[in-house]
Amino acid sequence: MGVLERNHLDIIREVAREGSLTAAGSRLHLTQPALSHAIRKIETQLGVKIWRREGRTLALTQAGEWLLSLSNRLLPQFELAEKRLEQFGNGERGTLRIGMECHPCYQWLLKIVSPYLERWPEVDVDVRQKFQFGGIEALFNNEIDIVVTPDPLHKPGLKFTPVFDYELVLVVNAEHPLRNAKFIMPEQLISETLITYPVPTERLDIYTQFLQPAGISPRQQKPIETTDIMLMMVKHGRGVAALPHWLVDEYAQRFELYPLRLGPKGIAKQIFLGRRETDEEIQYLWDFIQYAAEA
């Protein structure tokens, strides 16, 4: 007994589908003599009669009928697999795995992902948002394909593309005594409760770029995971927060919030998208980065 091959199933299906060797040969790009030879070779190789002749046509034996049923089940799966592999090879299909190191950037990301999914109907998006997330390590370990970060770590094998600039501001409510200040100095936060995302202080710009250089600490720090809850706390006078200006603008009317510049010159930041250099040829990944930068 020989080995059943993919081309055997192709021939069995096309002969049954077309009803004649001439038409089946045309579909298979074989001449009629070549197809007749292939049919005899299949039966010899498999050691079983697959066709019987009925006048000028070929009819399937019981074994042939079973193989035709197998062909109809397996060949579409082979064809789909080949199409998918071609799409993967051309960078047209896959899952784009995005890791978030910029916690308030989630709202921005949603605005990018929705039109991106329309542009790439064969590509899925998976967003991984962990507050202790090590994006650079995850890139190296192939756990994600893109990291969204305000703090790129330039290492061999990685590339970072800036996608937008923003200013970090202090957020206060309508009754706060600093509400009308032109800018805030570090010592003005000594008596404040500072509401932050639950990340180490060494990764919070309000500390590293504003408070710590002046040797200042707030009266209390309150970690809160959710942006909406954080801003609701600010609205009700439970503390102040440092957030991107664009995010405060989105929530300003809803919560009656007021952004204040940190220092006379402010704190300017950028958001970067990081990726592996080896993924340069993945078209849907590169398109996401370009689209994010343009948007």
Salt bridges, closest charged atoms under 4 A:
GLU5 OE1 - HIS8 NE2 3.90
ASP10 OD2 - ARG6 NE 3.47
GLU14 OE2 - ARG13 NE 3.54
GLU14 OE2 - ARG17 NH1 3.09
GLU14 OE1 - ARG27 NE 3.15
GLU18 OE2 - ARG27 NE 3.57
GLU43 OE1 - LYS49 NZ 3.56
GLU54 OE2 - ARG52 NE 3.22
GLU79 OE2 - ARG13 NH2 2.81
GLU82 OE2 - ARG6 NH1 2.70
GLU101 OE2 - ARG203 NH2 3.59
GLU122 OE1 - ARG93 NH1 2.04
ASP126 OD2 - ARG128 NE 3.16
ASP145 OD1 - ARG97 NH2 2.83
ASP145 OD1 - ARG276 NH2 3.12
ASP151 OD1 - LYS269 NZ 3.03
GLU167 OE2 - ARG261 NE 2.79
GLU192 OE2 - HIS176 NE2 2.93
ASP205 OD2 - LYS269 NZ 3.26
ASP228 OD2 - ARG254 NH2 3.09
ASP249 OD1 - HIS245 ND1 3.23
GLU250 OE2 - LYS111 NZ 2.61
ASP279 OD2 - ARG276 NH2 2.85
GLU280 OE1 - ARG275 NH1 3.12
ASP287 OD1 - ARG119 NH2 2.95
